[in-house]
Amino acid sequence: MKTKTKVLTTISVLLVVIVTIVVLCSTVFCVGSINVVWHTETRNLTEKETQVVASSGINNGNSVFLVGKDEAIEKIEMQFPYIKVLSIETVFPNVLNIHAVEREPVFAVQLTENSYVITDEDFKVLDVRTGNFNSTSSNEIKIFGTFSSTQITSTSSGNYLQMPELEQFKSIKENFALRNMDLSQLKGFIKSATFQDDKIILNTFYGVEIYIYEPQERQQEKVAMLLVVFQSLNAEKRASGIIGVYENPENDIVGSHHPKNV
């Protein structure tokens, strides 16, 4: 009885293997078409669908079951920094849909006096530029800092900037989002950001400067406080002076507005 069971088990396994091989080799399941499905409007990637598909390394004729989707996404995003692939969907029997969005330029990180990189909100490098950068209310937020040469080795397009200061600013951006300020509003509010010892200085398009002291500590509360102070100011005060936000000796988060040089 045991011998018969073993034989039946072996036959079942062989049948599964044979069926699997037949399915994998079947032309029915060979990639017939690959489409790029955009989930945002495109500017830098308009009419680049053919090149995007080619960069994936997936060819018509590959089995849809053997496509390395993670590897394909990595190849696409490395060759096209502005693209963010959400997923690669298999539509049986033989269609692949690359679901993607175009990354939005958000920051211009100055590395030297005459060089800076354009990044998205996650500090992925979209472009490397030289010359002067003029921040407007609709383009990127300029970021200054003391970034060492060891920190700028990954500035080629497609890589991510890895700097502790930028991680702080990423969380600041997220805390502004918690106060219902999206990226377009943030661009229209902050002209530039400067890292300076124990504080981050935000230059606003209104004129007033914002000092966030010890930004790595209780940051969410400090962002909430600076917005409370800003919203309490009239137009004249918003146009000049400094808003300082910090933790006082009693462990309260406080903020105030005062003229410069006071």
Sine and cosine of phi, psi and omega as CSV:
sin_phi,cos_phi,sin_psi,cos_psi,sin_omega,cos_omega
0.00,0.00,-0.68,0.74,0.01,-1.00
-0.91,0.42,-0.62,0.78,0.01,-1.00
-0.89,0.46,-0.67,0.75,0.01,-1.00
-0.90,0.44,-0.65,0.76,0.01,-1.00
-0.90,0.44,-0.66,0.75,0.02,-1.00
-0.89,0.46,-0.66,0.75,0.00,-1.00
-0.90,0.44,-0.70,0.71,0.00,-1.00
-0.90,0.44,-0.63,0.77,0.02,-1.00
-0.90,0.44,-0.69,0.72,0.01,-1.00
-0.89,0.46,-0.69,0.73,0.01,-1.00
-0.89,0.45,-0.65,0.76,0.00,-1.00
-0.89,0.46,-0.68,0.73,0.01,-1.00
-0.90,0.45,-0.69,0.72,0.01,-1.00
-0.88,0.48,-0.66,0.76,0.01,-1.00
-0.90,0.44,-0.66,0.75,0.03,-1.00
-0.89,0.46,-0.69,0.72,0.01,-1.00
-0.89,0.46,-0.70,0.71,-0.01,-1.00
-0.90,0.44,-0.70,0.72,0.00,-1.00
-0.89,0.45,-0.65,0.76,0.01,-1.00
-0.88,0.47,-0.70,0.71,0.01,-1.00
-0.89,0.46,-0.68,0.73,0.00,-1.00
-0.89,0.46,-0.68,0.74,0.00,-1.00
-0.90,0.43,-0.70,0.71,-0.04,-1.00
-0.91,0.42,-0.54,0.84,-0.04,-1.00
-1.00,0.00,-0.17,0.98,-0.06,-1.00
-0.91,0.41,0.71,-0.70,0.02,-1.00
-0.92,0.39,-0.34,0.94,0.02,-1.00
-0.87,0.48,-0.55,0.84,-0.06,-1.00
-0.97,-0.23,0.29,0.96,0.11,-0.99
-0.99,0.11,0.64,-0.76,-0.04,-1.00
-0.83,0.56,0.84,-0.54,-0.01,-1.00
-0.97,-0.23,-0.54,0.84,0.04,-1.00
-0.43,-0.90,0.49,-0.87,0.02,-1.00
-0.78,-0.63,0.82,-0.58,-0.04,-1.00
-0.88,-0.47,0.51,-0.86,0.14,-0.99
-0.97,-0.26,0.84,-0.54,-0.02,-1.00
-0.94,-0.34,0.94,-0.35,-0.02,-1.00
-0.99,0.11,0.67,-0.75,0.05,-1.00
-0.93,-0.36,0.11,0.99,0.13,-0.99
-0.61,-0.79,0.21,-0.98,0.15,-0.99
-0.93,0.36,0.43,-0.90,0.00,-1.00
-0.86,-0.51,0.57,-0.82,0.11,-0.99
-0.83,-0.56,-0.79,0.61,-0.02,-1.00
-0.99,0.14,-0.26,0.96,-0.07,-1.00
-0.90,-0.44,0.20,0.98,-0.01,-1.00
-0.88,0.47,0.75,-0.66,0.02,-1.00
0.87,0.49,0.51,0.86,0.05,-1.00
-0.95,-0.30,0.23,0.97,-0.10,-0.99
-0.85,0.52,-0.68,0.73,-0.02,-1.00
-0.88,0.48,-0.68,0.73,0.01,-1.00
-0.93,0.37,-0.59,0.81,0.02,-1.00
-0.89,0.46,-0.73,0.69,0.02,-1.00
-0.87,0.49,-0.70,0.71,-0.02,-1.00
-0.88,0.47,-0.60,0.80,-0.05,-1.00
-0.93,0.36,-0.32,0.95,-0.04,-1.00
-0.94,0.35,-0.40,0.92,-0.05,-1.00
0.99,0.16,0.03,1.00,0.03,-1.00
-1.00,0.04,0.75,-0.66,-0.02,-1.00
-0.90,-0.44,0.51,-0.86,0.15,-0.99
-0.87,0.50,0.73,-0.68,-0.05,-1.00
0.94,-0.34,-0.37,0.93,0.11,-0.99
-0.93,0.38,0.56,-0.83,0.08,-1.00
-0.94,0.35,0.70,-0.71,0.02,-1.00
-0.90,0.44,-0.36,0.93,-0.01,-1.00
-0.99,0.17,-0.29,0.96,-0.09,-1.00
-0.94,-0.34,0.12,0.99,0.00,-1.00
-0.94,0.33,0.81,-0.59,0.07,-1.00
-0.99,0.11,1.00,-0.04,-0.14,-0.99
-0.93,0.37,-0.67,0.75,0.00,-1.00
-0.89,0.46,-0.68,0.74,0.02,-1.00
-0.90,0.43,-0.64,0.76,0.01,-1.00
-0.90,0.44,-0.67,0.74,0.02,-1.00
-0.89,0.47,-0.68,0.73,0.01,-1.00
-0.88,0.48,-0.68,0.74,0.00,-1.00
-0.91,0.43,-0.70,0.72,-0.01,-1.00
-0.88,0.48,-0.75,0.66,-0.09,-1.00
-0.94,0.33,-0.43,0.90,0.04,-1.00
-0.97,0.26,-0.65,0.76,-0.01,-1.00
-0.98,0.22,-0.51,0.86,-0.01,-1.00
-0.83,-0.55,1.00,0.04,-0.07,-1.00
-0.83,0.55,-0.50,0.87,-0.07,-1.00
-0.97,0.24,-0.15,0.99,-0.05,-1.00
-0.99,-0.13,0.61,-0.79,0.16,-0.99
-0.83,-0.56,0.92,-0.40,-0.02,-1.00
-0.99,0.10,0.86,-0.51,0.01,-1.00
-0.98,0.19,-0.66,0.76,0.01,-1.00
-0.13,-0.99,0.29,-0.96,0.17,-0.99
-0.89,-0.45,0.91,-0.42,-0.10,-0.99
-0.99,-0.14,0.69,-0.72,0.11,-0.99
-0.99,-0.12,0.85,-0.52,0.09,-1.00
-0.95,-0.31,0.97,-0.25,-0.09,-1.00
-0.91,0.41,0.60,-0.80,0.23,0.97
-1.00,-0.08,-0.31,0.95,-0.21,-0.98
-0.51,-0.86,0.49,0.87,-0.03,-1.00
-0.88,-0.48,0.67,-0.74,0.10,-0.99
-0.89,-0.46,0.74,-0.67,0.07,-1.00
-0.91,-0.41,0.85,-0.52,0.05,-1.00
-1.00,-0.04,0.96,-0.29,-0.01,-1.00
-1.00,0.03,0.81,-0.59,-0.13,-0.99
-0.53,-0.85,0.33,-0.95,0.13,-0.99
-0.77,-0.64,0.35,-0.94,0.10,-1.00
-1.00,-0.06,0.77,-0.64,0.01,-1.00
-0.93,0.37,0.63,-0.77,0.00,-1.00
-1.00,-0.06,0.80,-0.61,0.10,-0.99
-0.90,0.43,0.79,-0.61,-0.07,-1.00
-0.83,-0.56,-0.64,0.77,-0.09,-1.00
-0.83,-0.55,0.53,-0.85,0.17,-0.99
-0.87,-0.49,0.98,-0.22,-0.09,-1.00
-1.00,-0.05,0.90,-0.44,-0.01,-1.00
-0.99,0.17,0.81,-0.58,-0.02,-1.00
-0.98,-0.19,-0.67,0.75,0.08,-1.00
-0.71,-0.70,-0.04,-1.00,-0.03,-1.00
-0.87,0.50,-0.53,0.85,-0.08,-1.00
-0.85,-0.53,0.36,0.93,0.03,-1.00
-0.58,-0.81,0.57,-0.82,0.02,-1.00
-0.41,-0.91,0.30,-0.95,0.02,-1.00
-0.85,-0.52,0.60,-0.80,0.10,-1.00
-1.00,-0.05,0.78,-0.63,-0.01,-1.00
-0.76,-0.64,0.26,-0.97,0.13,-0.99
-1.00,0.05,-0.20,-0.98,-0.08,-1.00
-0.93,0.37,-0.34,0.94,0.02,-1.00
-0.99,-0.10,0.15,0.99,-0.03,-1.00
0.89,0.45,0.56,0.83,0.20,-0.98
-0.99,0.16,0.74,-0.67,-0.06,-1.00
-0.96,0.29,0.87,-0.48,0.03,-1.00
-0.99,-0.15,-0.52,0.85,-0.05,-1.00
-0.34,-0.94,0.52,-0.86,0.06,-1.00
-0.89,-0.45,0.80,-0.59,-0.10,-1.00
-0.75,-0.67,0.34,-0.94,0.08,-1.00
-0.84,-0.54,0.30,-0.96,0.00,-1.00
0.98,-0.19,-0.20,-0.98,-0.01,-1.00
-1.00,0.09,0.48,-0.88,0.06,-1.00
-0.84,-0.54,0.79,-0.61,0.01,-1.00
-0.93,-0.37,0.93,-0.37,-0.03,-1.00
-0.98,0.20,0.74,-0.67,0.09,-1.00
-0.86,-0.51,0.12,-0.99,-0.04,-1.00
-0.95,0.32,-0.10,0.99,-0.01,-1.00
-0.87,-0.49,-0.14,0.99,0.04,-1.00
-0.96,-0.27,-0.45,-0.90,-0.15,-0.99
-0.98,0.21,0.44,-0.90,0.09,-1.00
-0.99,0.13,0.80,-0.59,-0.02,-1.00
-0.99,0.15,0.70,-0.71,-0.01,-1.00
-0.83,-0.56,0.82,-0.58,0.05,-1.00
-0.97,-0.26,0.38,-0.93,0.10,-1.00
0.04,-1.00,0.11,-0.99,0.08,-1.00
-0.99,-0.17,1.00,-0.06,-0.07,-1.00
-0.96,-0.28,0.85,-0.52,-0.07,-1.00
-0.96,0.28,0.28,-0.96,-0.02,-1.00
-0.89,0.46,-0.49,0.87,0.01,-1.00
-0.95,0.32,-0.34,0.94,-0.02,-1.00
-1.00,0.04,-0.21,0.98,-0.10,-0.99
-0.94,-0.33,0.31,0.95,-0.01,-1.00
-0.96,0.27,-0.28,0.96,-0.06,-1.00
-0.96,-0.29,0.56,0.83,-0.10,-1.00
-1.00,0.00,0.06,1.00,0.05,-1.00
-0.94,0.35,0.49,-0.87,-0.07,-1.00
-0.83,0.55,0.67,-0.74,0.02,-1.00
0.98,-0.19,-0.33,0.94,0.02,-1.00
-1.00,-0.03,0.11,-0.99,0.04,-1.00
-0.92,-0.38,0.65,-0.76,0.09,-1.00
-0.96,0.29,0.78,-0.63,-0.01,-1.00
-0.91,-0.40,1.00,-0.03,-0.01,-1.00
-0.64,-0.76,0.74,-0.67,-0.02,-1.00
-0.83,0.56,-0.64,0.77,-0.02,-1.00
-0.89,0.46,-0.62,0.78,-0.02,-1.00
-0.94,0.34,-0.52,0.86,0.09,-1.00
-0.89,0.46,-0.62,0.79,0.07,-1.00
-0.88,0.48,-0.70,0.71,-0.05,-1.00
-0.94,0.33,-0.53,0.85,0.07,-1.00
-0.87,0.49,-0.66,0.75,0.01,-1.00
-0.94,0.33,-0.52,0.86,0.09,-1.00
-0.89,0.46,-0.70,0.72,0.04,-1.00
-0.86,0.51,-0.66,0.75,0.01,-1.00
-0.92,0.39,-0.57,0.82,0.02,-1.00
-0.96,0.29,-0.52,0.85,0.15,-0.99
-0.90,0.43,-0.63,0.78,0.02,-1.00
-0.88,0.47,-0.58,0.81,0.05,-1.00
-0.90,0.43,-0.37,0.93,0.05,-1.00
-0.99,-0.12,0.40,0.92,0.07,-1.00
0.91,0.42,0.56,0.83,0.08,-1.00
-0.92,-0.38,0.95,-0.31,-0.04,-1.00
-0.99,0.15,-0.03,-1.00,-0.10,-1.00
-0.89,0.46,-0.66,0.75,-0.01,-1.00
-0.91,0.41,-0.62,0.78,0.04,-1.00
-0.93,0.36,-0.61,0.79,0.02,-1.00
-0.90,0.44,-0.66,0.75,0.06,-1.00
-0.88,0.47,-0.58,0.81,0.00,-1.00
-0.98,0.19,-0.17,0.99,-0.04,-1.00
-0.98,-0.20,-0.76,0.65,-0.08,-1.00
-0.98,-0.18,0.84,-0.54,0.04,-1.00
-0.99,0.11,-0.69,0.73,0.00,-1.00
-0.38,-0.92,0.31,-0.95,0.05,-1.00
-0.74,-0.67,0.68,-0.73,-0.01,-1.00
-0.82,-0.58,0.78,-0.63,0.10,-1.00
-1.00,0.03,0.80,-0.60,-0.08,-1.00
-0.56,-0.83,0.98,-0.20,0.03,-1.00
0.79,0.62,-0.95,-0.32,-0.11,-0.99
-0.99,-0.15,0.28,0.96,-0.05,-1.00
-0.55,-0.84,0.31,-0.95,0.17,-0.99
-0.91,-0.42,0.76,-0.65,0.02,-1.00
-0.96,-0.27,0.85,-0.53,0.04,-1.00
-0.97,-0.23,0.87,-0.49,0.10,-1.00
-1.00,0.01,0.85,-0.53,-0.04,-1.00
-0.98,-0.18,0.34,-0.94,0.05,-1.00
-0.96,0.29,-0.22,0.97,0.05,-1.00
-0.98,0.22,-0.49,0.87,-0.03,-1.00
0.82,-0.57,-0.59,0.81,-0.01,-1.00
-0.94,0.35,0.58,-0.82,0.09,-1.00
-0.98,-0.20,0.51,-0.86,0.00,-1.00
-0.86,-0.51,0.82,-0.57,0.04,-1.00
-0.96,-0.28,0.89,-0.47,0.10,-0.99
-0.97,-0.26,0.95,-0.31,-0.03,-1.00
-0.99,0.11,0.63,-0.78,-0.05,-1.00
0.71,0.71,0.89,0.46,-0.14,-0.99
-0.90,0.44,-0.32,0.95,0.00,-1.00
-0.98,0.21,-0.20,0.98,-0.02,-1.00
-0.96,-0.27,0.80,-0.60,0.08,-1.00
0.75,0.66,0.71,0.71,-0.13,-0.99
-0.90,0.43,-0.64,0.77,-0.02,-1.00
-0.86,0.51,-0.67,0.74,0.01,-1.00
-0.92,0.39,-0.59,0.80,-0.02,-1.00
-0.94,0.35,-0.63,0.77,0.05,-1.00
-0.90,0.43,-0.67,0.74,0.04,-1.00
-0.87,0.50,-0.66,0.75,-0.03,-1.00
-0.92,0.39,-0.68,0.73,-0.04,-1.00
-0.90,0.44,-0.56,0.83,0.03,-1.00
-0.95,0.32,-0.59,0.81,0.06,-1.00
-0.88,0.48,-0.73,0.69,0.00,-1.00
-0.90,0.44,-0.72,0.69,-0.02,-1.00
-0.85,0.52,-0.72,0.70,-0.06,-1.00
-0.93,0.37,-0.33,0.94,0.01,-1.00
-0.99,0.11,-0.18,0.98,-0.07,-1.00
-1.00,0.07,0.51,-0.86,0.14,-0.99
-0.99,0.14,0.08,-1.00,-0.09,-1.00
-0.87,0.49,-0.61,0.79,-0.03,-1.00
-0.90,0.43,-0.69,0.72,-0.03,-1.00
-0.96,0.28,-0.51,0.86,0.05,-1.00
-0.92,0.39,-0.34,0.94,-0.08,-1.00
-1.00,0.08,-0.11,0.99,-0.05,-1.00
-0.37,-0.93,0.10,-0.99,0.07,-1.00
1.00,0.10,-0.22,-0.98,-0.09,-1.00
-0.73,-0.68,0.70,-0.72,0.19,-0.98
-0.98,-0.21,0.86,-0.50,0.03,-1.00
-0.95,-0.31,0.73,-0.68,0.01,-1.00
-0.79,-0.61,0.77,-0.64,-0.08,-1.00
-0.33,-0.94,0.13,-0.99,0.09,-1.00
-0.99,-0.17,0.83,-0.56,-0.05,-1.00
-0.99,0.10,0.11,-0.99,-0.03,-1.00
-0.86,0.52,-0.37,0.93,0.02,-1.00
-1.00,0.02,0.17,0.99,0.02,-1.00
0.93,0.38,0.41,0.91,0.11,-0.99
-0.99,-0.12,0.58,-0.82,0.12,-0.99
-1.00,0.04,0.87,-0.50,-0.06,-1.00
-0.80,-0.60,0.36,-0.93,0.04,-1.00
-0.55,-0.84,0.51,-0.86,0.01,-1.00
-0.46,-0.89,0.34,-0.94,0.05,-1.00
-0.92,-0.40,0.70,-0.71,0.08,-1.00
-0.50,-0.87,0.38,-0.93,0.02,-1.00
-0.90,0.43,0.39,-0.92,0.07,-1.00
-0.91,0.41,0.44,-0.90,0.03,-1.00
0.91,0.40,0.41,0.91,0.05,-1.00
-0.89,-0.46,0.00,0.00,0.00,0.00
